[in-house]
Amino acid sequence: MALACCVIFATPVFAGQDVTDIPFSSSPTGSAALGGALHIRRNVYKPAENVDDWPIDLVPLLLYNGKYVFSRGTAAGVHVLNKRSVELNLLARVRFDNLDPGDSEFYEGVQARKQSIDGGAEMRVRGDWGELKAAWLVDTLGRHYGQSAEIAYRYTFEYGRLTFSPFVNWEWRDADMTNYYYGVSADEARPGREEYAPGSSQWFSLGLNTSYALTDRVTLFGNIGFDTIDPTVQRSPIVDASKAAALYVGGEYTFGNLLEPECNTSPERASEWSWRVNYGYSADGNIVSEIDQGDFSGDSFADTTIGGITLGKLLVAGERADYLARFAVYRHFEANEGNGTFNSYALFLSAMGRGYGPWSRDEWFRWSLGFGLSFAETVPIPEQLQQADEGKKTARVLSYLDLQVDFPLRRLFKAKSVRNCYVGATVVHRSGIFGSSDVLGDVAGGADWITAHLECFRN
């Protein structure tokens, strides 16, 4: 499940999953992209002092459409069958229905309704008549212990670079799921908030997704969706809506030509992959404005170390930069701080450029900037202590930045074994993007590690 947590990005309670469908889902096999979206939704729960009726959430997007695996912004999984007209997938998808009682007087005594990851199977059938999708999912984290089934249909109209894609969706949620998110248990019941169990529910959604290819690599999208809420849910003492609505607007940058896919990668580099090992210490400063300005001091909150191995695969060999997909496993050594030893995992895309000597194509150094998502088995102690000091939240799933600078070993040694190897420094960074993203737990902080690394490339 760690990998599933790392690759999925989605949004909280929205009008059907289909409102988050973006153009990348139909991109050519092997495509990768980064992007972001703003999600504006109608909150269906009763208003409270700490709850916004129309919250706005920043949603980072890490996208990949592979032959066997995929990440589509709201789901990630494995293709069991992947043909032009039919897809059968095993997938994991974040269910972001949630309720945070906070300090609201009305919700005093109500337990939080937590997000979960639903896993199951999905089939998509396509033709000139449109696309039909069916899915069955169950809770994998033991949050709502329920299951759901859904059927959706969409048809896409294309007008050059502009597309319109209306959709309809029906979803059934069993009693366990519906009662968890919208029921009131006996322990939560109070005068004016009576015990209530809605049972199973049905949700109907419709909407329109639009996109515009601004350039061959940049696509903008704007989607809108509407839900009708099951009458049994409407009668819940904690629900104050008969309908729901959501907007989903943003953009994506595809590493490659989206409209006319092309490959600049030479046959000699097409199968190129890399491994990187690194080890280092927790830093006191932030990757932006401190570490990048030369502040390499150790963490004043916790003295810990980290070691890791990163595997990378070349996606596109560009004229100015190469683009790589990378997966890292880090081991956190925090026993001396009482937090034990545990792993974190990062899935990210990197842009890697090179610096050359004057009046030559002699490579002197490389730089790389990567962005993705990190999942930690335990919240690292530097994050725990820094956040506690400022009275802020922590989360195991955060955004990930990877800043790398290194130098070719072949400039020092003539051995063939190190011809494609580099040594240098990598800054490992976990953060919640300044508390702007509900999908990252509204965390407004994180942690950094400064490491030394060795990386080698192979074909």
C-alpha positions in Angstrom: 0.0 0.0 0.0 2.9 2.3 0.4 3.4 2.6 -3.3 -0.3 3.2 -3.8 -0.2 6.0 -1.3 2.7 7.6 -3.1 1.2 7.7 -6.5 -2.3 8.8 -5.9 -3.4 12.4 -5.9 -7.1 13.4 -5.7 -9.6 15.7 -4.1 -11.9 15.7 -1.1 -15.7 15.2 -1.3 -16.7 16.0 -4.9 -19.4 15.4 -7.4 -18.4 12.0 -8.6 -14.9 10.7 -9.5 -15.4 11.7 -13.1 -15.1 15.4 -12.5 -11.4 14.9 -11.9 -10.8 13.1 -15.2 -8.2 15.1 -17.2 -6.8 14.7 -20.8 -3.7 12.9 -19.6 -5.7 9.7 -19.1 -5.9 9.3 -22.9 -2.2 10.1 -23.6 0.1 7.7 -25.4 1.7 4.8 -23.5 4.9 5.9 -21.8 3.7 9.5 -21.2 4.6 11.3 -18.0 3.4 14.7 -16.8 3.3 17.0 -13.8 0.5 19.4 -13.1 -1.8 21.0 -10.5 -5.4 21.8 -10.0 -7.7 23.9 -7.8 -10.7 22.1 -6.5 -13.7 24.1 -5.3 -16.5 22.0 -3.7 -19.8 22.3 -1.9 -19.4 21.0 1.7 -22.4 18.7 2.3 -22.0 18.7 6.1 -23.7 21.1 8.4 -21.9 24.4 8.7 -19.6 24.9 11.6 -17.3 27.6 12.9 -14.2 26.0 11.4 -15.7 24.7 8.1 -15.8 26.6 4.9 -19.0 26.1 2.8 -17.0 26.3 -0.4 -13.4 25.2 0.5 -10.6 25.6 -2.1 -8.0 23.0 -2.3 -4.7 22.8 -4.2 -4.2 19.3 -5.8 -0.7 18.4 -7.1 -0.7 16.0 -10.0 1.9 13.3 -10.7 0.9 11.5 -13.9 2.2 8.4 -15.7 0.6 6.2 -18.4 2.7 3.1 -18.7 2.2 -0.2 -20.4 1.6 -2.0 -17.2 1.2 0.6 -14.5 -0.5 4.0 -14.4 -1.1 7.1 -12.2 -4.0 9.2 -13.5 -4.4 11.9 -10.8 -7.2 10.2 -8.9 -6.2 6.6 -9.1 -3.2 4.4 -9.7 -2.9 0.7 -10.5 -1.9 -2.1 -12.8 -3.2 -2.9 -16.3 -4.4 -6.5 -16.4 -5.6 -5.9 -20.0 -4.8 -2.7 -21.9 -6.2 -2.6 -25.5 -7.4 0.3 -27.6 -11.1 -0.6 -27.0 -11.0 -2.3 -23.6 -9.1 -1.9 -20.3 -9.2 -4.1 -17.2 -7.4 -2.6 -14.3 -6.6 -3.4 -10.7 -6.5 0.0 -9.0 -6.3 1.9 -5.7 -8.2 5.1 -5.4 -8.3 7.7 -2.6 -11.7 8.2 -1.1 -11.5 11.8 0.3 -14.9 12.0 2.0 -14.0 13.4 5.4 -15.3 15.3 8.4 -13.0 17.1 10.8 -15.1 18.1 13.9 -12.4 20.6 15.0 -13.4 23.0 17.7 -17.0 23.3 16.6 -19.6 23.3 19.3 -22.1 21.5 17.1 -19.7 18.7 16.4 -18.6 18.2 20.0 -18.5 14.5 20.7 -18.4 13.5 17.0 -15.5 11.4 15.9 -13.6 12.4 12.8 -14.6 10.7 9.5 -11.2 9.9 7.9 -10.2 9.6 4.3 -9.3 6.1 3.0 -7.9 4.2 0.1 -10.4 2.0 -1.8 -9.0 -0.8 -3.9 -10.6 -3.1 -6.5 -11.2 -3.6 -10.2 -12.2 -1.4 -13.0 -13.2 -2.1 -16.6 -13.4 0.5 -19.4 -14.9 -0.2 -22.8 -14.4 2.4 -25.6 -15.8 2.9 -29.1 -17.1 5.5 -31.5 -20.1 5.7 -29.3 -18.1 6.9 -26.2 -16.7 5.2 -23.1 -18.4 3.0 -20.6 -16.8 2.4 -17.2 -17.7 0.0 -14.3 -15.8 -0.4 -11.0 -16.1 -2.2 -7.7 -14.0 -1.0 -4.7 -13.5 -1.9 -1.1 -11.9 -0.2 1.9 -8.2 -1.2 2.3 -7.3 0.8 5.4 -10.0 -0.3 7.8 -11.6 3.2 8.0 -15.2 2.7 6.7 -15.0 -1.1 6.2 -17.4 -0.6 3.2 -17.6 -1.2 -0.5 -19.0 0.6 -3.5 -19.9 0.0 -7.1 -20.2 2.5 -10.0 -21.1 2.8 -13.6 -20.2 5.8 -15.7 -20.6 6.9 -19.3 -18.9 9.8 -21.2 -18.6 11.0 -24.8 -15.8 13.3 -26.0 -16.3 16.0 -28.7 -13.1 17.2 -30.2 -12.7 20.6 -32.0 -9.0 20.9 -32.8 -7.2 21.7 -29.6 -10.5 22.0 -27.6 -12.4 19.1 -26.2 -15.8 18.7 -24.4 -16.6 15.6 -22.5 -20.0 15.3 -20.8 -20.5 12.4 -18.4 -23.1 10.7 -16.2 -22.3 8.5 -13.2 -24.2 6.2 -10.8 -22.6 5.0 -7.6 -23.9 2.6 -4.9 -22.3 2.7 -1.4 -23.1 0.0 1.1 -24.4 0.6 4.6 -21.0 0.4 6.3 -19.6 3.2 4.1 -22.6 5.4 4.2 -23.1 5.1 8.0 -19.5 5.8 8.6 -19.5 9.1 6.7 -23.0 10.3 7.3 -24.4 8.4 10.3 -24.5 9.4 14.0 -23.6 6.6 16.4 -25.2 6.1 19.9 -22.1 7.5 21.5 -22.2 10.6 19.3 -25.9 11.3 19.8 -26.9 14.5 21.7 -30.1 16.6 21.9 -30.5 18.1 18.5 -28.2 15.4 17.0 -30.1 12.2 17.4 -28.7 8.7 16.6 -29.1 7.9 12.9 -28.0 5.2 10.5 -28.9 6.0 6.8 -28.0 2.5 5.5 -26.8 2.0 1.9 -27.1 4.9 -0.5 -27.2 5.8 -4.2 -25.5 8.8 -5.8 -26.2 10.2 -9.3 -23.7 12.6 -10.9 -23.5 14.5 -14.2 -21.0 17.0 -15.4 -18.8 18.4 -18.2 -15.1 18.2 -18.5 -13.3 20.5 -20.9 -9.6 20.9 -22.0 -7.5 23.1 -24.3 -4.1 22.2 -25.6 -2.3 25.5 -25.1 0.9 24.1 -26.6 2.1 20.7 -27.7 3.0 20.0 -24.1 0.8 22.3 -21.9 -2.9 21.5 -21.5 -5.4 23.4 -19.5 -8.6 21.9 -18.1 -11.8 23.0 -16.5 -14.4 20.5 -15.2 -17.7 20.9 -13.4 -19.8 18.2 -11.8 -23.1 17.9 -9.8 -24.3 15.2 -7.4 -27.8 14.4 -6.2 -27.5 13.2 -2.6 -29.5 10.1 -1.5 -32.6 11.1 0.6 -31.5 8.8 3.4 -28.2 10.8 3.6 -30.0 14.1 3.4 -31.9 13.2 6.5 -28.7 12.8 8.5 -28.4 15.3 11.5 -24.9 16.2 10.3 -25.8 16.8 6.6 -27.2 20.1 5.3 -27.5 19.7 1.6 -29.6 18.0 -1.0 -27.1 18.5 -3.9 -23.4 18.8 -4.2 -21.2 20.5 -6.8 -17.5 20.8 -7.6 -15.2 22.7 -9.9 -11.8 21.2 -10.9 -9.5 23.6 -12.9 -5.8 23.4 -13.6 -3.1 22.4 -16.1 -0.5 19.7 -16.9 2.9 19.7 -18.5 3.6 16.5 -20.5 7.2 15.4 -21.1 6.9 14.9 -24.8 4.6 16.1 -27.6 1.0 15.5 -26.5 -0.6 16.2 -29.9 2.0 14.5 -32.1 4.0 12.2 -29.8 7.6 12.2 -30.7 10.7 10.7 -29.2 14.1 12.5 -29.3 15.8 9.6 -27.4 18.4 7.8 -29.4 18.2 4.0 -29.6 21.4 3.8 -27.6 19.7 5.6 -24.6 16.1 4.2 -25.0 16.6 1.6 -22.3 18.7 3.8 -20.0 18.2 3.4 -16.3 20.1 4.5 -13.2 20.7 3.7 -9.5 21.6 6.1 -6.8 22.7 5.5 -3.2 22.9 8.3 -0.7 23.4 8.9 3.0 23.2 12.1 5.1 21.8 14.0 8.0 18.7 16.0 8.9 19.1 19.7 8.1 18.1 22.7 10.2 17.2 24.9 7.2 14.7 24.7 4.4 15.6 23.7 0.8 14.4 27.1 -0.4 16.1 30.3 0.9 18.4 28.5 3.3 20.0 25.2 2.0 20.1 26.6 -1.5 21.9 29.7 -0.1 24.7 27.6 1.5 23.2 26.9 5.0 24.2 23.2 5.6 23.8 23.2 9.4 22.4 20.1 11.2 18.9 20.0 12.6 18.5 21.8 16.0 15.5 19.7 16.8 16.7 16.2 16.2 20.0 14.5 15.3 19.1 11.8 12.8 20.4 10.3 9.6 18.9 8.9 6.4 20.1 6.4 3.8 18.5 5.5 0.5 18.5 3.9 -2.9 16.8 5.4 -5.9 16.0 3.7 -9.2 15.4 5.9 -12.3 14.2 5.3 -15.8 14.8 7.7 -18.7 11.6 8.9 -20.2 12.7 11.6 -22.7 16.2 12.7 -23.7 15.6 16.4 -24.4 17.7 19.1 -26.0 18.1 21.1 -22.8 17.2 18.5 -20.1 16.5 14.8 -19.7 13.3 13.7 -18.0 13.3 10.7 -15.7 10.8 8.7 -13.6 12.3 7.8 -10.2 11.4 5.7 -7.2 13.3 6.0 -3.9 13.3 4.0 -0.7 14.8 5.7 2.3 15.8 4.2 5.6 15.4 6.7 8.5 17.6 6.1 11.5 15.9 7.7 14.5 16.3 5.2 17.3 18.5 7.7 19.3 15.5 10.1 19.2 13.0 7.5 20.3 11.3 7.2 16.9 12.8 3.8 15.9 14.0 2.9 12.4 11.6 2.9 9.5 11.2 3.5 5.7 9.8 6.2 3.6 9.1 5.9 -0.1 9.1 8.6 -2.8 7.8 8.5 -6.4 8.8 11.5 -8.5 9.7 12.9 -11.9 13.0 14.7 -12.4 14.4 17.2 -15.0 18.1 16.8 -15.3 20.4 19.3 -17.0 24.1 19.5 -17.6 26.8 22.2 -17.4 29.6 22.2 -20.0 33.0 23.7 -20.2 33.5 27.0 -22.1 33.7 26.6 -25.9 33.2 22.8 -25.6 30.7 20.0 -25.1 32.8 18.6 -22.2 30.5 17.8 -19.3 31.6 19.4 -16.1 28.5 18.9 -13.8 24.9 17.9 -13.7 21.9 19.4 -11.8 18.5 17.8 -11.2 15.2 18.9 -9.8 12.5 16.4 -9.0 8.9 16.6 -7.7 6.6 14.0 -6.5 5.0 12.4 -3.4 6.5 10.9 -0.3 4.9 8.3 2.0 6.5 7.6 5.4 5.7 4.5 7.5 6.2 6.8 10.6 6.3 10.6 10.6 10.0 11.5 10.8 10.9 12.9 14.2 12.3 16.2 12.8 8.8 16.9 11.4 7.1 15.9 14.6 9.3 18.2 16.7 9.3 21.2 14.3 5.5 21.0 13.8 4.8 20.5 17.6 7.0 23.6 18.3 4.8 25.6 16.0 1.5 23.9 16.9 1.0 22.5 13.4 -0.2 19.1 12.0 1.9 16.3 10.7 1.1 13.7 8.0 2.7 10.6 6.6 1.9 11.6 3.0 3.6 14.8 1.8 4.9 16.3 -1.3 8.5 15.5 -2.2 11.3 17.6 -3.7 14.7 16.3 -4.8 17.5 18.7 -5.5 20.7 17.2 -6.9 24.1 18.5 -8.0 27.0 16.2 -9.0 30.2 15.7 -11.1 31.3 13.0 -13.5 33.9 10.5 -12.0 35.4 10.1 -15.4 37.1 13.5 -15.0 39.1 12.0 -12.1 39.4 8.3 -13.0 39.9 6.6 -16.4 38.4 3.3 -15.3 35.6 2.1 -17.6 33.5 1.0 -14.6 33.0 4.6 -13.5 32.6 6.2 -16.9 28.9 6.7 -16.4 29.0 7.4 -12.6 28.7 10.7 -10.7 29.3 11.9 -7.1 27.7 14.8 -5.5 25.0 16.0 -3.1 21.2 15.5 -2.9 18.8 17.4 -0.7 15.7 15.4 0.2 12.7 17.5 1.1 9.2 16.6 2.5 6.6 19.3 2.9 2.8 20.0 2.8 3.1 22.9 0.2 2.5 25.6 2.9 -0.7 24.0 4.2 -2.6 24.7 0.9 -3.4 21.1 0.1 -6.1 19.1 1.9 -4.8 15.9 0.2 -1.6 16.4 2.1 -3.4 16.9 5.4 -3.2 20.7 5.4 0.4 20.4 6.7 2.3 23.7 6.6 5.8 22.4 7.2 8.1 19.4 6.7 11.8 18.4 6.9 15.0 18.3 4.9 18.0 16.0 4.7 21.4 16.8 3.2 23.0 13.7 1.7 26.1 12.7 -0.3 25.4 10.4 -3.2 26.8 8.1 -5.9 24.8 7.6 -9.1 25.5 5.4 -12.1 23.7 5.0 -15.4 23.3 1.7 -17.3 21.7 0.7 -20.6 
